[in-house]
Amino acid sequence: MLRLLLAALVATTLCTTRIQGQKADFYKEEITFALSDSAFYVNGIYYLRAANTVDLPLVYPFPVGHLYGAVDSIYIINLTQNNRIDQYRETENGILFAVHLDSLIPTKLLISYKQHLRGRKAEYILRSTMAWKKPLEEVSYRLLIPSGKEVLHFSIEPDTLIFHKATRLYHWERRNFLPDSNMVFTF
């Protein structure tokens, strides 16, 4: 366990150092979350740009703990190049993979997964943004839940709530966003 945590820390440090040295920039994300009684679904589009064309290693973290189960149904697609990234390594607390960044155009990545829940709490890791040492220029988050389900606590209060038929949609918009906490939903 300690060896895995150390490897993840080293990988994160190497990725951050390499990103800064190659002037890559993670600057925007658009994420839709969905909750069921036993699972948390994440579907995100992440925007990156680079000063130089490079194959960049990335660490994508998942929450771990007694309330969080296994992560499955992982899909990573480079939308800019229209290709699926199947080569990733699962760790105890996330995945490691490489992405090709072109200096001429921004890269859009789609990352989607399902995490099984063992309790009444779901979490999305935002604090890893601090490793990039600059705020995200723009973020948009949406949480979809069935109308009969209620979120009892948000770690970050939503900007709006929209009721649509059998669904509630919570929405967040931020500019120059450097989160100091993760997105946590207690239901």
C-alpha positions as CSV (number, residue, x, y, z in Angstrom):
1,M,0.0,0.0,0.0
2,L,2.8,2.4,1.0
3,R,4.6,1.5,-2.2
4,L,1.5,2.3,-4.3
5,L,1.0,5.7,-2.6
6,L,4.7,6.5,-3.1
7,A,4.5,5.6,-6.8
8,A,1.4,7.7,-7.2
9,L,3.1,10.7,-5.5
10,V,6.3,10.3,-7.7
11,A,4.1,10.0,-10.8
12,T,2.2,13.1,-9.9
13,T,5.4,15.0,-9.2
14,L,7.0,13.9,-12.5
15,C,3.8,14.7,-14.4
16,T,3.6,18.1,-12.9
17,T,7.3,18.9,-13.4
18,R,7.1,17.7,-17.0
19,I,4.0,19.6,-17.7
20,Q,5.5,22.8,-16.4
21,G,8.7,22.2,-18.2
22,Q,6.9,21.6,-21.5
23,K,4.5,24.5,-20.9
24,A,1.3,22.3,-21.1
25,D,-1.8,23.9,-19.6
26,F,-5.0,22.3,-18.3
27,Y,-7.3,25.2,-18.6
28,K,-11.0,24.1,-18.8
29,E,-13.3,21.3,-17.8
30,E,-17.0,20.5,-18.4
31,I,-18.3,17.6,-16.3
32,T,-21.6,15.9,-15.9
33,F,-22.2,13.8,-12.7
34,A,-25.1,11.4,-12.1
35,L,-26.1,9.6,-8.9
36,S,-27.9,6.4,-8.3
37,D,-28.4,4.6,-5.0
38,S,-25.3,2.5,-5.6
39,A,-23.1,4.3,-8.2
40,F,-21.6,7.7,-9.1
41,Y,-21.2,8.4,-12.8
42,V,-18.7,11.0,-14.2
43,N,-18.5,12.1,-17.8
44,G,-16.0,14.9,-18.3
45,I,-14.4,16.9,-21.1
46,Y,-11.0,18.2,-20.2
47,Y,-9.2,20.9,-22.3
48,L,-5.4,21.0,-22.5
49,R,-3.0,23.0,-24.6
50,A,0.8,22.9,-25.1
51,A,3.5,25.1,-26.3
52,N,5.2,22.1,-27.9
53,T,3.9,18.9,-29.4
54,V,4.4,16.2,-26.8
55,D,3.2,12.9,-25.5
56,L,2.3,13.7,-21.9
57,P,1.8,11.3,-19.0
58,L,-1.3,12.2,-16.9
59,V,-2.5,11.0,-13.5
60,Y,-6.3,10.9,-13.1
61,P,-7.3,10.4,-9.4
62,F,-10.4,8.6,-8.0
63,P,-11.6,9.0,-4.4
64,V,-10.7,6.1,-2.1
65,G,-12.0,5.1,1.3
66,H,-14.5,2.8,3.0
67,L,-17.5,4.6,1.4
68,Y,-16.1,4.2,-2.2
69,G,-16.1,1.0,-4.2
70,A,-14.4,-0.1,-7.4
71,V,-14.2,2.1,-10.5
72,D,-15.2,0.5,-13.8
73,S,-16.5,1.4,-17.2
74,I,-13.5,3.7,-17.8
75,Y,-13.4,5.3,-21.2
76,I,-10.8,7.8,-22.3
77,I,-11.2,9.4,-25.8
78,N,-9.0,12.0,-27.4
79,L,-11.8,14.0,-29.0
80,T,-9.4,16.2,-30.9
81,Q,-7.8,13.2,-32.7
82,N,-10.9,11.1,-32.6
83,N,-9.2,8.1,-31.0
84,R,-9.8,6.0,-27.9
85,I,-7.0,5.7,-25.4
86,D,-7.0,2.1,-24.2
87,Q,-3.5,2.1,-22.8
88,Y,-3.8,3.1,-19.1
89,R,-2.6,1.6,-15.9
90,E,-5.0,1.4,-12.9
91,T,-3.6,2.2,-9.5
92,E,-5.3,1.9,-6.1
93,N,-6.4,5.6,-6.3
94,G,-6.6,6.4,-10.0
95,I,-5.3,5.8,-13.5
96,L,-2.1,6.7,-15.4
97,F,-2.1,7.3,-19.1
98,A,-0.4,9.3,-21.8
99,V,-2.0,11.8,-24.1
100,H,-0.7,13.4,-27.3
101,L,-0.8,17.2,-27.2
102,D,-0.3,19.2,-30.4
103,S,1.1,22.7,-30.2
104,L,-1.2,23.9,-33.0
105,I,-4.6,23.1,-31.5
106,P,-6.0,22.5,-28.0
107,T,-6.6,18.9,-27.0
108,K,-10.1,17.8,-25.8
109,L,-10.2,14.6,-23.7
110,L,-13.4,12.8,-22.7
111,I,-13.0,10.7,-19.6
112,S,-15.9,8.7,-18.3
113,Y,-16.3,6.2,-15.5
114,K,-18.6,4.7,-12.9
115,Q,-17.6,4.4,-9.3
116,H,-19.6,2.0,-7.0
117,L,-20.7,3.5,-3.7
118,R,-20.9,1.8,-0.4
119,G,-22.6,4.7,1.4
120,R,-24.6,7.8,0.9
121,K,-21.7,10.0,-0.3
122,A,-20.1,10.6,-3.7
123,E,-16.9,12.6,-4.4
124,Y,-15.1,14.0,-7.4
125,I,-11.4,15.0,-7.0
126,L,-10.9,18.7,-7.6
127,R,-7.9,19.4,-5.4
128,S,-5.5,17.7,-7.9
129,T,-6.0,20.9,-9.9
130,M,-3.6,22.6,-7.4
131,A,-0.7,20.5,-8.9
132,W,-1.0,22.6,-12.1
133,K,-0.3,25.7,-10.0
134,K,-2.8,27.9,-11.7
135,P,-6.6,28.2,-11.7
136,L,-8.8,26.7,-14.4
137,E,-10.0,29.4,-16.7
138,E,-13.5,28.0,-16.9
139,V,-15.4,25.1,-15.4
140,S,-19.0,23.9,-15.8
141,Y,-20.4,21.1,-13.6
142,R,-23.8,19.5,-13.8
143,L,-25.3,16.9,-11.4
144,L,-28.3,14.9,-12.5
145,I,-30.4,13.0,-10.0
146,P,-33.8,11.5,-10.0
147,S,-36.5,13.9,-8.6
148,G,-37.2,11.5,-5.7
149,K,-33.6,11.7,-4.5
150,E,-32.3,14.6,-2.5
151,V,-28.8,15.9,-1.9
152,L,-28.5,16.7,1.8
153,H,-25.1,18.5,1.5
154,F,-22.9,20.0,-1.2
155,S,-19.3,20.8,-0.5
156,I,-19.6,23.6,-3.1
157,E,-23.1,25.1,-3.3
158,P,-24.6,24.9,-6.8
159,D,-25.5,28.1,-8.7
160,T,-28.8,26.9,-10.0
161,L,-31.3,24.0,-9.7
162,I,-33.6,23.1,-12.6
163,F,-36.4,20.6,-12.3
164,H,-37.2,18.7,-15.6
165,K,-39.8,16.0,-15.5
166,A,-38.3,13.2,-13.4
167,T,-34.8,14.8,-13.0
168,R,-33.2,17.5,-11.0
169,L,-30.3,19.3,-12.5
170,Y,-27.8,21.2,-10.4
171,H,-25.4,23.5,-12.2
172,W,-22.1,25.2,-11.3
173,E,-20.2,27.8,-13.5
174,R,-16.8,29.2,-12.4
175,R,-14.1,31.3,-13.9
176,N,-10.5,31.4,-12.7
177,F,-11.3,28.4,-10.4
178,L,-8.7,27.0,-8.1
179,P,-10.6,24.7,-5.8
180,D,-9.5,24.1,-2.2
181,S,-11.9,21.2,-1.7
182,N,-13.2,18.3,-3.7
183,M,-16.8,18.2,-5.0
184,V,-18.7,16.1,-2.4
185,F,-22.4,15.1,-2.5
186,T,-24.1,13.6,0.6
187,F,-27.5,12.2,-0.1
